[in-house]
Amino acid sequence: MSLELNSVNGDASEWAFGFKATSRSLKPVHVAQVVFGHSLGHVHSPDLLFEFAEKPSKTPSEELSDEIKDKFEFDPREKNEQLDQLRQTLRKILANDNALYASQRGSAPTCTSDWFLINPTAGVTVGRFVHHLIKQTDSELREKLADQLTDHHDSISVLFRPLVKEAEKDTATVKTWQGPDADGALKEGHIAPELVDGFGTLSHHLKEPTSGAVNYPRDLRRVIKFGGFALYAYMANRHNEIRDEANQRPLRAPLLLNYTGGDENPVANASGECYDNVGTEVQAASRLGVEAILDTRGYRDSTEYDEDSIFEKIEAQELLDLNRNSDSKLQEDYDTFRYLFEGDPADDVFDRLVNAVTDAIHQSRYKTYTPIDTIQTFGWRSGIVKPRGNRANERRLAPDPEILEAILLSVLDPGEQLPLQQLCDRLRERYGIIVGGTDTDRAHLDQWDISVGTSTHESDPLSNRNYEGFKNAVIDLGFAQEYADGVTIVSTTIQ
């Protein structure tokens, strides 16, 4: 049987992560969208959403169908004006991140095609993983979201909720997330249980629907942003969780956030190394997935795939299933694969085959979109990584204020007060987030061979400039106050 690289890539991703993390269409809003959908367990056609989400300047509200207008309890004299304002708010919240486009029935089972749960029998998706995390928590998150989204499950439901009339619902049987084949992703010591707790803590900060202080756009943003961070942190730590126990590192993959205000200093450089490390870890997890898939398909012990047989299949162009119309390009593909297989230093033939297949998957000429491509694109689209854009280079971990707010609310109970240094320790222990200010930061980075050197004018830029920048960011969000004795207290009530 010939190897179809896209198939191996997708199956390997599902084995390692629990879903096919192989789509360039992955966006933060999709994660939250599917969370909402699974929380309610019913679906609506997306057609009305697409019509509603069109720019008001392009399609004025007065031109919307009555089916849309009748869903809102506006004063008839002001309905068009209020609808225009609501639609503009929607687009602002979604940040115009190209998130609003139709999904095709039967398309690849990614967050995009599962956005509206058009096909509930599709394979496991990122959204189903996040939903599974939510189901594990003992908090009231599930009930609170259901209360907020009584009639719809789409990503504008938090805007619809105060205004929409009763709507008929279509029930859908949702296939739950089964978890990766590699291990129990929610086992003790893994990061997924911490994300479960994070969703649970965040849920306590979502306003009750009956409260006069309800702010649905804000709560939508919080769920979207924490969902984006949860996916990033989960994928970054999978390799360390499923690799050989003798080689596992005792601490989370470090995420050094750059709050120095610059990009040419020791902290910024170390933050860039952490970003690169995430990509390395995701690719390494994919490699373990490739090994497992090829083993399952019988390539390890089969005499049909000893060294001589592999070379014969390469020579006969029978080893790989490649969709090429040009014989010359097909020959180039096989020549490249032969080079990868011949040049691999592993002693075992099966290991060489695994490495060659993994390297081929990650080469652009074979046109496979890998989990490392996904997580790198997702990082800047979700606002965790700067600079944005597919062509940007020298990226660093520098989250948007909305991301930071959601992360803080996931580790701070309502009304809790604690010193900033204690918050920094909590972020590091739970998620691997490092900002400076504690004695354990450098030791954590050392575990992952990432160093923060000294600058020309300060001995410890991590605990001085970066920590100060982080402190100011938390104060600017309204979650901290600095007192005369130099102590900074963090609390959600300070706002």
Buried (B, 14 or more C-beta within 10 A) or exposed (E): EEBBBBEBBBBBBBBBBBBBBBBBBBBBBBBBBBBBBBBBBBBBEBEBBEBBBBEBEEBBBEEBEEEBBEBBEBEEEEBBEBBBEBBEBBBEBBBEEEBBEEBEEEBBBBBBBBBBBBBBEBBBBBBBBBBBBBBBBEBBBBEBBBBBBBBBBBBBBBBBBEEBEEEEBEEBEBBEBBBBBBEEBBEEEBBBBBBBBBBBBBBBBBBEBEEEEBEBBBBBBBBBBBBBBBBBBBBBBBBBBBBEEEEEBEBBBBBBBBBBEEBEBBBBBBBBBBBBBBBBBBBBBBBBBBBBBBEEBEBBEEEEBEEEBBBEBBEEBEBBEBEBEEEEEBEEBBEBBBEBBEEBEEEEBBBBBBBBBBBBBBBEEBEBBBBBBBBBBBBBBBBBBBEEEEEEEEBBBBBBEBBBBBBBBBBBEEEEBBBBBBBBBBBBBBBBBBBBBBEEBBEBBEBBEBEBEEBEEEEBBBBBBBBBBBBBBBBEBEBBBBEEEEEBBBBBEBE
